[in-house]
Amino acid sequence: MRMLIFAGVLVLGCSSMNQPTGRRLTTLRQASQEISEHERQCIDATLNRTNDQIAAVSDLDADTGLLTQMMANDKDRELAECEANADREEQQLSAHQRVEYGRQAKDERERNAMMMILTTSLTR
């Protein structure tokens, strides 16, 4: 009977080991979604700002070809910056995710080892 109680406590303890890691992984997944959302907002803001600038310049009735080209170049540079920032943040997040998955695997191995010890001790 004492072994059965010990087994129950051990199983409850082992099952709760994965919860913090699982929550951290969920938080990291949410962070990834936020990075994607920030990138989309950056791109949208850049496109809107550039389109407004080009529209304002086009109303001047002057030779706007060079100015429009400069604005288009600035737009391309800003879009590249949005993508580069998102890529850099995703790389950092991926590093954190790899660490968390490693922790989760370690927790799982430890849990399996505990279950093996428990199973072995119960059969004796």
N, C-alpha and C positions, 0 to 999 in steps of 0.2 A: 504494500500500500504506500509506503514511504517513497518507493521508487516511482510509483505512478504520479504522486504529487510532484516529485522532483522533475519528472518528465514534462508535466504540464507547465511548471514554472520555466523550465528551459525552453520549451517551444514558444511560450509567450515572449520570453526575452529575446529569442532569436528572430522572431517575426517582427519585432519592433525595431530591430537594428537597421532595416532597410528604409524605414520611413523618412528619416532626415535626408538621406541621400536622394530618395525619390522626390522629396519636396524641392531640394536644390536643383535637380534636373528639370523639374517643371518650371522653376523660376528661370533657369537658363533658356528653356524653350520660349518662354514669354519674352525674355530679353531679345531673342533672335527675331521674334515678330515685331518688337518695338524698333529694332534696327532697320528692318525692312520698311516699316511705316515711316521712320524718319528719313530714310533715303527717298521714298516716294514723295514726301512732303518737300524735301530739298529740291528734287527734280521739278515738281509742280511749281514751286515758288520761282525757280530759275526761269522756267519756260514762260510763266505769266509776266515776270518782270521784263524779260527780253522782248516778248511780243508787244508789251505796252510801250517800251522804249522805241522799238522799230515803228510802231504805229504813230508815235509822237513825232518822230523824225520825218516820216513819210508825209506828214501834213505841212512841212515847211516849204514845199515846192522848190527845193534846191536840189543840187546834185547829191543825192543821198547814197549813192552806190558804195563809196568807200566807208562811210559811216555805218551803213547797214552791215557791210562785211566785217567791220571791227566788232560790232555788236554780236554778230553771229559767232565770231571767233571767241569772244568773251563768254557767250552762252555755252559753247562747246567746252571751254576750259572749266567753267563752273559745274557743268554736268559731270565732267571727268572727276572733279573734286568730290562731288556728291558720291559718286560710285567708289572712289578710292577710300573715302572716309568709311563708307559702309563695309567695304571689303576688309579694311583694317580692324574695324570693330568686330566683324564676323570671325576673323582670325583669332582675335583675343578671346572671344566667346568660345570658339572651338577648342582652344587650349584649356579653358575652364571645364568644358564638357568632357574632354578626354580625362582630366583629373577626376571628375565626378564619376564617370563610368568605371575608372580604375578603382575608385573607392567602393563603388557598388559591387564590382566583381570580387574585391577583397572581402567585403561583408558577406557575400554569398558563399565564398569559399570557407570563411570562418563558421558560418551557419551550418554548412554541410559537414564540416569537421565536428562540430558540436553534436549534430544529429548522429553521426557515425559513432562517436563516443557514447552517446546515450543509448543507441541501439545495441552496441556491443556490451555495455554494462547491464542492460536489461536481460540479455540472453544468458547471462552467467547465473 
